[in-house]
Amino acid sequence: MFVLIYFSCKFSALERMGPMKKILLIHTGGTMGMSPGKSGNVASTQFIDEVFQYVPGVRDIAAIDFQSQFTVDSSNISTNHWVDLGTLLSNNMERFDGFVVIHGTDTMSYTASALSFMLNNLPKPVILTGSQRPLSAIRTDAKSNLINAIELATYDIPEVCVFFDYKLFRGNRAKKISIDDFDAFASPNFPLLAQVGLHIEIKNNHRMPAGMFRLDKAFSNEVLCLRLFPGVDPVYFESLTQSDVKVIILEAFGAGNVPVLEHSVIPFIKKMSHSGKLVAITSQSMNGSVDLHLYDCGQQALDAGAMTCGDMTTEAAITKAMYLLGQFEGNTAKVRNNFTLSLAGEITE
Ligand code: ASP
C-alpha cells in the first residue's frame, strides 16, 4: 500500500510509464467556455479550439477526444440534461479511460450528485470541473482546473468527482460555497479524494466498483425543498399536502430542529406522512450530521414521520429523492427504505 501511495504522490501523468490514457472531454457550458456578450457572459461554441489554443500542453497529458451535447449556463440544467450526460458517459465507458465534464459552477454539485446515483459501479473516473473566469481571460482559474482535472482523470479513481482549485472532491459531497473566490467548493462532511500541489497527492479513500456497471436514467421532479426561518407560517405549506409533490426536503435548524410551538410545522409533517408523502430533514448548517434525537424539536418531527438526511448535502438529498422516486416509480415506501442508505458514498451510514 505504501509503495502505491508513494508512486501516485510522486509522479504526474507526464512522468508515469505506460501508454497514453484516453480521455473524453465533455463540454456542457458554464463560465469556463464563455465569453463576454451583450447581456453578460454567454456560452462559446468554439470551446475545444480554445482549449487547444490556450492550453496546448493538455495533449501531452492524455489523448483527448471532445464531445458537446449542450452548452448552457448551468442554471438551466434539468433532469433531461442529466439523462443525456449519463447516456453519453455510459455509451463511451468502454472506449475511454476517464472523463472530464466542463460544467457551470452554479449547479455542478447537483449534476455531480445526480451522476453519482445514475452511474452504478462506475469503473472509470468522471471529473466535473469549471471555473470562476473564462479560459480566454488572462487572469483565470480555468487553465489550472482543466489541466489538473484531465490529469486526475488518468488516475484510477472510479468516482464521480468535482475538481476545483487544486482539490478533488467526492462529487456528491461537494458544495459551491463562494460566488467569487477561486476556492469556490467545499466538502464539509467528507475528506478530499486528492490534493494537487507540487505533487499530486491521492488520498486513497475513493470508492471501487462492487459489481457490473449500470446506468439508471429515471428521475422524478415531484420533489420540493423548503427552508425554514424564524416566524415562517406553515399555513403556506398546507396546499402541498394536496399537491403532486411526493418528497419535501426541509432545511431545518442546527441538528434538524423545527418550530414546535406557535408556528409548529409538526401538523404539516403529520399530514404529509398520512397522505403517503415524505418529509426529509436536512440542516441549514453545512458541517455535521442531522440528529433528530438530540432535541425535542427534532424528536417531534421524527415522531410525526419525518426522515433524516444525516450528513448529506442538501444538493445530494434533493437529487437522491428525485433519483429514488424515478427508480421506484413514485413508491414512497421504497424511497423511505433506501433514502438513508449510502448509494454512492453520499451519506455516512
Ligand atoms: N452561471 C455560470 C454557470 O453555472 C457560473 C459558472 O460557471 O461559474 O453556468
Residues whose N, C-alpha, C, O or C-beta is under 5 A from the ligand:
A	BS01	LIG	G30 T31 M32 V72 D73 S74 S75 H103 G104 T105 D106 T107 G130 S131 Q132
